[in-house]
Each structure stands twice: as C-alpha cells, then as structure tokens.
C-alpha cells in the first residue's frame, strides 16, 4: 500500500516548516544530517529544533544555523521591517558579476550536490526536480539563463539544506506520493537585495502557476519560494486530502506569532486507499508509533 503525505498549508508553507513538520512526524533528523554531511556547502552549519506552541498547538521549530554566526539564520515569516537584505525564508537569486568578495552557489553547483546526495535514486530525482523548479522560476524573474542563477553564500546554505534535506526526509519516511491543499495568497511586500517586492514574491508567483490558490486577508509572506518549489515539484494532486488512513499528524512552526491564525504547516501521513475505500485500522500487528517529542534533536 502506498504511503501518502498530504500537505495542509492553511497558513502557508516554507522549506524549514516542511522539514520541521516531518521531524514532528517522527523523522530521524540525525539521519538527514548524515545524508547531507558530505555536501560541499559554502559555510559550516547545523540543523536545530525545538518544541514550540502556536495558539496552544505544539510544533517543531526547525532552523538552519550557521556555526560561525551568533544567531540562527532563519528567514521566513518575520516582520519584514526587521529582516536582513534577502527578506525571504530563502534568498532571491541574483547575478552580481563584480561582487567578487561574495561566494556564490550556482544552479549547476547545487545540481552537482544532488548527484552526490546520500539517498535513493528516486530521492535524487525528486531533489533535482525541486532545485530546477526554483531555479527556473528565478530565471524567469531575472531574465537570466539557468547557468546565470546564483544564490548568495548565506542564503544558499539553508536553501540547500531545506530542499535537499526535505527530499532525503521523504525517502527516510518511505513516502511514495504527496498531495497539497489550496495555497493561501497574502498581501504586502518583502524586502530583498533588489528592494521591496510584492507578496507573493515574483519567483513564488511563477511557481504557483497551475496550482490551486485562495486569496486571504493577511499581510506578510505565507508561501515562500522554497516552499512553493517543494509543492510544485513533489505533489501529484491538489485540493482536499485523498482517501487515506491517517497514521500521523505533524506540525512545523514559523517564527512570527500571528494573532489571528496559528503560524503552522500541518502534514497528514498515512496509507493511501486508491479505490477510495475506507477500511478499519489494522492495528493487530502494529507497534506503537514513536512520540514526536522523541524525534526532536
């Protein structure tokens, strides 16, 4: 029976929220760290998690922390007035041919990392699809070829970790199929190197083409480029959850405390029922599921 993951983006989706929600489902984060350890990223980093609450709902808050900086490098769902220059959970790509004092990671560099990724052939195929989806959207925004798309060294680290780590996680959890609910489109602006950009960010807007969306009366970035790339590349169906027997529910937290809506991403993990038939739970031979608390490293 196929293992299915349904994404419920009632408050949007970002890459680190997705990976955090997978940890909440029981993912062994140390296995993800191990799978990514050999990749030649520009800066040393660690992946940290902590239990938090949003509107009384427990969730995993996951961050990619650069080891040579004092604070975790977390981007998404901030109040944009206090953000650093990129403004997103993941960076806008940009092309600065004269900025030699910065290290950049290009599309081809990341695709080379995909080939080295310690995962299954399906995992590498999924990873390539996610990276390409994001790069193609950014190339449309900036009217550049894929080879001219680069990520700034700081943002590239957590973009790579979120994209490739999420795909590794799906393989570790043996997830065969993914679906996603309606994606919320909010309002406002996000600050990046190029100045203020409208929400959804231009790359996100391109990635949302062909996906079901709903305008919501909220300000600030809800769907980020990395989150949109994961959905675009990995999900094969959209709308309400398919017929499935739910085996677990996981929550990944965003940073901003929203007074109206819990800033969370919810995932439903279960067994797909392809004919739409709902049968009784087969619990006779099942072992108790591991507590999500034990999965937070």
N, C-alpha and C positions, 0 to 999 in steps of 0.2 A: 504494500500500500504506500502510495506516495506521501512524503512528508511535506506539508504545506505551511507557509508563513504568510499571514495576512497583515499588512501594514495599515494601521488606523491613524492617519495623520490629522487628527481633529484639531491639533494646534501646530501643524506644520511638520517638517522633517529636516534635520541636519545630519551630517555624517556621524558626528560624535554621539548624537542622541540615538541613532540607529544602533551603533555598536554598543552603547550603554544598555539599551533595551535587550540586546542579545545576551549581555552579561547577566541581566536580571532574569533571563530565561534559563540560566544555568551554564552558559558558556564558560569554558576554562580559559580565562584571559592569559594565563601563563603559556598556554599552547599557541595563542595568537602572537604573543611576544616572541616566542621561539621561532615561529614561522617567518617573522619579519626581521629577525636579528641580523641576518647576513646582508640585508639590502643596503646599498651604498648611498644612504641619505646624507644630506649636507651637514646636518648637525646631530649630536647625540640627544636622545630623548628618552622619556619613559611614559608609559600609559598609566594613569592613576584613576582610581574610582573611589567614590564614597556614597553612602546611603544618604538621601535627602528626602524631603517631603515637598510636594506642591499641592496646595489645597488639601492637605491631610493624606495625600496618596503617596506611598513610598515608592522610590525610584532610584535608579543608579545614575549618578552624575559622573560622566567619564570625560577626562581631559588628556590631551597630549601635552606633556610638559617638557620643554627644552631644558636640559640639565645644566646649561651654562647661563640660565636666566633665573631671576629671583622668583618670578611668578609664573604660574601655568599659562601657556599660550592658548587661551580659549577665546573663541571669536563670536560664536553665534548667539543670537538673542540677547545682545547687550542693548543698553540705551545708546543709540548711535552717537550722541554728543560726546560720549566718553571713550569711543573706540579709537584704536590706533588707525594707521593710514589705510589699511585694506578694508576694514569695515565689515567683512563677511566672516562667517564661520570658516570659510576657506577663501583664498585670495582671488581677486581678479587677476587674470593673467595679464602680462604687459610686455612690451618689447622696448627696452632701453639700450640701444646699441652702444651708447657712450658711457653707460654706468658700469664701468669695469670694476669698481670697488665692491659690487654685489656679486654673490654667486647665484646662478640661476639654474633651475632644473627644467629641461625642456620635455616636450611630449615624447620624443624618441628615448630620452633618458629614462622616463618612467616606464615606457613600454619594454625597455631592456630589463628593468626591475621585475616586471610582470613575468618575463621568461625565467627569471631566477627564483620566483616565488615558490616557497615550500608548501605546495598544496597539490590538489588533484588536477588532471588535465582540464576538467570542467571548471575548476576554480580559476585556472589561468585564463581560460576563455571568457569567463564572466568578468574577471578583472580587466582584461583588455577592452571589453565592451564598455565598462564603466568609465575608464580613463579616456577612451576615444569619444564617448558621448560628451563628456565635459569639454575636452579639447576642441571638438567640432563646434560646439556652441560658442566657445570663446573665440574661435577663429572667425565665426560669422560676426560677432560683435566688433572685433577689431579689424576685420577685413584683411586678415593675415593667413598665410598658409599654416598647416598644422606644424610644420617644422619651425615656424617662427614664433610659436606659442611657448611662453616660458612662465614659470612660477618663481616668485621671489623666494629666497632660501628659507626664510622663516615660515611663510605660509605653505611652502611646498612640503615641509616635513609633516604637518598634520593633515594636509590633503592626502598625501600618500598613505599615511597610517590609517586614516578613516576609510579611504577607498579600498586599499588592498587588505587591511585588517578586517573589514566587513565581509569581504568575499571569502577570506580564509575562515572566518567565523561560520558562514553559511555551510561550508564544506565540513567543518568540525561537527556541526549540528546535523549534518546529513540532510539538509533541506533541498528538496527536489524542485519545488515550484514556489513562486511568490506572486502575490496579488496586492493591490493597494486601493484604498478608498479614495474619495474625492479630495483633491488637494486645495487648501484654502489660499486665496489670493488676497493679500492685505494691501495697505496703502502706506505712503510715507516715502522716505528717502534713506539711502545708505551711503556712508562716506567711504571712499576708497582713494587710491593714488590719483585717479583721474578726476576727483571731485565728487560732488553729490550725484548719485544715480537713483532713478526711481525704483521702488519696490513693486513687483519682483525685480531683482537685478536683471540687466539685459541678457546675460547668459542663462539665468533661470527661466526667463520668459521664452527663450528659444527651446529649452529643454521641455517646457510644458506643452509644446505643440503636440496635439493629438491625445493629450491626457485630460481626464475629466477634472474640472476645477469649479470652484464656487467663490465668488467674492464675499468677503467678510468685513464687518465694520471694526477693523482693528488696525493699529498702526505698528510699524516695525516689521522686520524681516521674519517671516514664518517658514517659508520654503527657501533653502539656500541652494547655491549651485551644486555643491557636492551631494546634498540630499536629493535634489532633482535628478542628478545623473544616476544615482543608485536606483531610483524608481524607474527611470526611463530605460535603463539597460537591463534590469533584472526582472521586472514584473511582466507577466504574460497576460494578466487580466486586471480589469479595473472596475470599481464600483463596490457593492456590498460584498461581505465575505462569502466565499463559495461554500457549498455543503462540505462540512468538515467536522470531525470530532476533536474538540479543543483539548489539548494536553497541557498547555501552559500559557500564561499571560505575562508579558514583560513590559516594564516602563523605563524609558530613558528620559532624563531630565535636561531641560535647557536652563541657562543661567538666570535669565530675567524672571523676576517674580511678577506675574501678570495678575492684577486684582480680579479680573473677570473670568479668565479661563486658565486651568492648570497648564503650565508650560511643559507639556509632556508629549512623548511619542509612545503609542501603545502598539504592541505586537501580539498577535494570536498565533500560537504554534500548535499544529495538530495533524491529524491524519485525514487526507482528502477522501471524500466519498464521491467518486467520479460520476456515478449514476444519480447523484442527488439523494441517495437513500441514507437515512439516519438510523444506525443500528445501536444496540445497547453497548455500553462500555465493556470491553473485555479486560477486566481487572484481575482475573483469577491468577494469572502468571506474571503480573506486573510488579516491579519493585517500586517502593515509594520514590517519588521524584525528589531530587536534591533540593534543599531550600535555596531560594535565590540569594539569601543572605550569605551563604557559604561560598557563592561564586564571586563575591566582590573581593578583589585582591588589593 
